[in-house]
Amino acid sequence: EVDFRLPKNTPPERNVILFSAENGGGKTQLMFAFRFALYGLSKEEFRSIQGQSATPYALNQNLYEALKKGSIGTKEEASVELAFSYDTQKYTIRRTHVFRRSVSGVTDPVEKVVLYIQNQDGDTISSEVNPDFVKAKISKIIPEKTLYALLCDGERVRQLSSTGNETN
């Protein structure tokens, strides 16, 4: 659990949060969790990371190993829950992928998503499970293109940098 609350009356120009940690410290995993919670993974994205342990976008290695070793029909879940405020409402989105072991390996995930919208008092005023509605609602608050722009970790910066391994 990470709390990003800023002190009250923080000026907009100071409304910036930076992450700093050693390599392998979880910075990219945290940003990936945001993206996963808000927008999920396409089947193509899932297939490209399935079972990889060397990439920060990998399906949790323990989950994958449990599925590989489990009997046919074994199910495992991976989920992320993100709570945030926008305007006068509070939002909680929980995205879950359910994986199953089949004869041919790990199946593409079955996705479940739920979005709770609450008023300032914490009373739930609506909950939605329709993925298209959830995506449309979230896109109005945090556009997917903006989220991609924010997910710029050291490796991507290094790839974009003309200075080689140095990152300015």
Residue pairs with C-beta under 8 A, 6 or more apart in sequence:
2 30
4 17
6 14
6 15
6 17
19 27
19 30
19 31
20 27
21 27
23 154
27 153
28 56
28 57
28 151
28 153
28 155
29 56
31 150
31 151
31 153
32 56
32 57
32 151
33 80
33 82
34 82
34 147
34 151
35 147
35 148
35 151
36 80
36 95
37 80
37 81
37 82
37 93
37 94
37 95
38 82
38 93
38 95
38 138
38 142
38 144
38 147
39 135
39 138
39 144
39 147
40 95
40 97
40 111
40 113
40 131
41 49
41 97
41 109
43 108
45 57
46 59
46 97
46 108
46 109
47 108
49 55
49 57
49 58
49 59
50 59
50 64
50 106
51 58
51 59
51 64
51 68
51 106
52 58
52 59
53 61
56 153
58 64
59 78
59 99
60 78
63 76
63 78
63 99
64 106
66 74
66 76
67 74
67 76
67 99
67 100
67 101
67 106
68 101
68 105
68 106
70 76
70 101
71 101
72 101
72 102
72 103
73 100
73 101
73 102
74 100
74 101
75 98
75 99
75 100
75 101
76 98
76 99
77 96
77 97
77 98
77 99
78 96
78 97
78 99
78 109
79 94
79 95
79 96
79 97
80 94
80 95
81 92
81 93
81 94
81 95
82 92
82 93
82 94
83 90
83 91
83 92
83 93
84 90
84 91
85 91
86 141
88 119
88 120
89 117
89 118
89 119
89 120
89 125
90 117
90 118
90 119
90 120
90 122
91 115
91 116
91 117
91 118
91 141
92 115
92 116
92 118
93 113
93 114
93 115
93 116
93 134
93 138
94 113
94 114
95 111
95 112
95 113
96 111
96 112
96 113
97 109
97 110
97 111
97 112
98 109
98 110
98 111
98 112
99 106
99 107
99 109
100 106
100 107
100 110
101 107
111 131
112 129
113 129
113 131
113 134
114 127
114 128
114 129
114 134
115 127
115 128
115 129
115 133
115 134
115 137
115 138
116 124
116 126
116 127
117 124
117 125
117 126
117 127
117 128
117 137
118 124
118 125
119 125
128 134
128 137
154 167
157 167
158 164
158 165
158 167
161 167
161 168
